[in-house]
């Protein structure tokens, strides 16, 4: 697990990463509860956007490794590309899972109405896996970490707007409502609505199942491109 440990050290050495991982979640916990929309406190409704930002930041170290030729040198090292990739992804997943647990625990202690807090934690963790996979596939397109991050910021805003995070999906034109279904953020928004108003657990499992399918798809895309 040397690569896993080294990945954690690299992430926590970056001060910007520490801001995304600590200060922003703390600030999100103390955001107020809305009067009408969204249904959950602001910090929890928009937490998915922060997860996407953190995901692209974390996977940026893979772009750095490619810039430095680390991936090419793996061919001569006693470490396979698969070991290198899965240990890095495990480090990212552990960090985001811990952040999700911190958010839920902080909200419960602060006194927010989170309804089904355990299921909300499950939804955030599953979406975190999706965010990591999307970021892996996205970063596989770039050889510069800064360029990848800046462009992805615009993509995140588009995904949040069309996916029902930034505004109610009902406010979008009919054609955009239909297109919104293809975005993972749409399923996150559906999951957040279910946490508050849902009754059939099968609907919640379907939402998480779709997010896991996105995770698998983008992991395959990102892994294949990195091997190439």
For each residue, the residues with C-beta under 8 A, 3 or more apart:
1: 4 5 87
2: 5 6 87
3: 6 7 79 83 84 87 88
4: 1 7 8 87 88 90 91
5: 1 2 8 9
6: 2 3 9 10
7: 3 4 10 11 61 87 88 91 92
8: 4 5 11 12 91 94 95
9: 5 6 12 13
10: 6 7 13 14 61
11: 7 8 14 17 58 61 91 95
12: 8 9 17 18
13: 9 10
14: 10 11 17 18 57
15: 18 19
16: 19 20 57
17: 11 12 14 20 21 54 57 58
18: 12 14 15 21 22 23
19: 15 16 22 23 24
20: 16 17 23 24 50 53 54 57
21: 17 18 24 25 54 95 99
22: 18 19 25 26
23: 18 19 20 26 27
24: 19 20 21 27 28 50
25: 21 22 28 29 47 50 99 102 103 106
26: 22 23 29 30 106
27: 23 24 30 31 43
28: 24 25 31 42 43 44 46 47 50 103
29: 25 26 43 103 106 107 110 112
30: 26 27 43 110
31: 27 28 41 42 43
32: 41 42
33: 40 41 42 112 113
34: 37 38 39 41 42 45
35:
36:
37: 34 168
38: 34 42 45 192
39: 34 45 192 193 196 197
40: 33 44 45 114 115 120 192 195 196
41: 31 32 33 34 44 45 107 112 113 114
42: 28 31 32 33 34 38 45 46
43: 27 28 29 30 31 46 47 103 107
44: 28 40 41 47 103 107 112 114 120 192
45: 34 38 39 40 41 42 48 165 192
46: 28 42 43 49 50 160 165
47: 25 28 43 44 50 51 103 124
48: 45 51 52 124 127 131 160 165 185 188 189
49: 46 52 53 156 160 165
50: 20 24 25 28 46 47 53 54
51: 47 48 54 55 96 99 100 124 127 128 131
52: 48 49 55 56 131 134 135 152 156 159 185
53: 20 49 50 56 57 153 156
54: 17 20 21 50 51 57 58 95 96 99 131
55: 51 52 58 59 92 96 128 131 132 134 135
56: 52 53 59 60 135 138 139 148 149 152 156
57: 14 16 17 20 53 54 60 149
58: 11 17 54 55 61 91 92 95 96 132 135
59: 55 56 62 63 92 132 135 136 138 139
60: 56 57 63 64 139 145 148 149
61: 7 10 11 58 64 65 88
62: 59 65 66 88 136 139 226
63: 59 60 66 67 139 142 143 144 145 148
64: 60 61 67 68 145
65: 61 62 68 70 71
66: 62 63 69 70 71 143 226
67: 63 64 143 144 145
68: 64 65
69: 66 72 73
70: 65 66 73 74
71: 65 66 74 81 84 226
72: 69 75
73: 69 70 76 77
74: 70 71 77 79 80 81 84
75: 72
76: 73
77: 73 74
78:
79: 3 74 83 84
80: 74 83 84
81: 71 74 84 85 226 227
82: 85 86
83: 3 79 80 86 87
84: 3 71 74 79 80 81 87 88
85: 81 82 88 89 223 226
86: 82 83 89 90
87: 1 2 3 4 7 83 84 90 91
88: 3 4 7 61 62 84 85 91 92
89: 85 86 92 93 132 136 219
90: 4 86 87 93 94
91: 4 7 8 11 58 87 88 94 95
92: 7 55 58 59 88 89 95 96 132
93: 89 90 96 97 128 129 132
94: 8 90 91 97 98
95: 8 11 21 54 58 91 92 98 99
96: 51 54 55 58 92 93 99 100 125 128 129 131 132
97: 93 94 100 101 125 128
98: 94 95 101 102
99: 21 25 51 54 95 96 102 103 128
100: 51 96 97 103 104 121 124 125 128
101: 97 98 104 105 121
102: 25 98 99 105 106
103: 25 28 29 43 44 47 99 100 106 107 124
104: 100 101 107 108 114 117 120 121 124
105: 101 102 108 109
106: 25 26 29 102 103 109 110
107: 29 41 43 44 103 104 110 112 114 117
108: 104 105 111 112 114 117
109: 105 106
110: 29 30 106 107
111: 108
112: 29 33 41 44 107 108
113: 33 41
114: 40 41 44 104 107 108 117 120 195
115: 40 120 195 196
116: 119 120 195
117: 104 107 108 114 120 121
118: 121 122
119: 116 122 123 195 204
120: 40 44 104 114 115 116 117 123 124 192 195
121: 100 101 104 117 118 124 125
122: 118 119 125 126 208
123: 119 120 126 127 188 191 192 195 204 207 208
124: 47 48 51 100 103 104 120 121 127 128
125: 96 97 100 121 122 128 129
126: 122 123 129 130 208 211 212 215
127: 48 51 123 124 130 131 184 188 191 211
128: 51 55 93 96 97 99 100 124 125 131 132
129: 93 96 125 126 132 133 211 212 215
130: 126 127 133 134 184 211 212 214 215 218
131: 48 51 52 54 55 96 127 128 134 135 184
132: 55 58 59 89 92 93 96 128 129 135 136 215
133: 129 130 136 137 214 215 216 217 218 219 222
134: 52 55 130 131 137 138 184 214 218
135: 52 55 56 58 59 131 132 138 139 152
136: 59 62 89 132 133 139 140 218 219 222 223 226
137: 133 134 140 141 218 219 221 222 225
138: 56 59 134 135 141 142 148 152 155 222
139: 56 59 60 62 63 135 136 142 145 148 222
140: 136 137 221 222 225 226
141: 137 138 148 225
142: 63 138 139 145 147 148 151
143: 63 66 67
144: 63 67 147 148
145: 60 63 64 67 139 142 148 149
146: 149 150
147: 142 144 150 151
148: 56 60 63 138 139 141 142 144 145 151 152
149: 56 57 60 145 146 152 153
150: 146 147 153 154
151: 142 147 148 154 155
152: 52 56 135 138 148 149 155 156
153: 53 149 150 156 157
154: 150 151 157 158
155: 138 151 152 158 159
156: 49 52 53 56 152 153 159 160
157: 153 154 160 161 166
158: 154 155 161 162
159: 52 155 156 162 163 165 183 184 185
160: 46 48 49 156 157 163 165 166 185
161: 157 158 165 166 167
162: 158 159 172 176 179 180 183 185 186
163: 159 160 169 180 183 184 185 186 188 189
164: 167 168 169 180 185 186 189 190
165: 45 46 48 49 159 160 161 185 188 189
166: 157 160 161
167: 161 164 171 172
168: 37 164 171
169: 163 164 172 177 180 186 189
170: 177
171: 167 168
172: 162 167 169 176 177 180
173: 176 177
174: 177 178
175: 178 179
176: 162 172 173 179 180
177: 169 170 172 173 174 180
178: 174 175 181
179: 162 175 176 182
180: 162 163 164 169 172 176 177 183 186
181: 178 186
182: 179 186
183: 159 162 163 180 186 187
184: 127 130 131 134 159 163 187 188 211 214
185: 48 52 159 160 162 163 164 165 188 189
186: 162 163 164 169 180 181 182 183 189 190
187: 183 184 190 191 207 210 211 214
188: 48 123 127 163 165 184 185 191 192 211
189: 48 163 164 165 169 185 186 192 193
190: 164 186 187 193 194 207
191: 123 127 187 188 194 195 204 207 208 211
192: 38 39 40 44 45 120 123 188 189 195 196
193: 39 189 190 196 197 198
194: 190 191 197 198 203 204 207
195: 40 114 115 116 119 120 123 191 192 198
196: 39 40 115 192 193
197: 39 193 194
198: 193 194 195 201 203 204
199:
200: 203 204
201: 198 204 205
202: 205 206
203: 194 198 200 206 207
204: 119 123 191 194 198 200 201 207 208
205: 201 202 208 209
206: 202 203 209 210
207: 123 187 190 191 194 203 204 210 211
208: 122 123 126 191 204 205 211 212
209: 205 206 212 213
210: 187 206 207 213 214
211: 126 127 129 130 184 187 188 191 207 208 214 215
212: 126 129 130 208 209 215 216
213: 209 210 216 217
214: 130 133 134 184 187 210 211 217 218
215: 126 129 130 132 133 211 212 218 219
216: 133 212 213 219 220
217: 133 213 214 220 221
218: 130 133 134 136 137 214 215 221 222
219: 89 133 136 137 215 216 222 223
220: 216 217 223 224
221: 137 140 217 218 224 225
222: 133 136 137 138 139 140 218 219 225 226
223: 85 136 219 220 226 227
224: 220 221 227 228
225: 137 140 141 221 222 228
226: 62 66 71 81 85 136 140 222 223
227: 81 223 224
228: 224 225
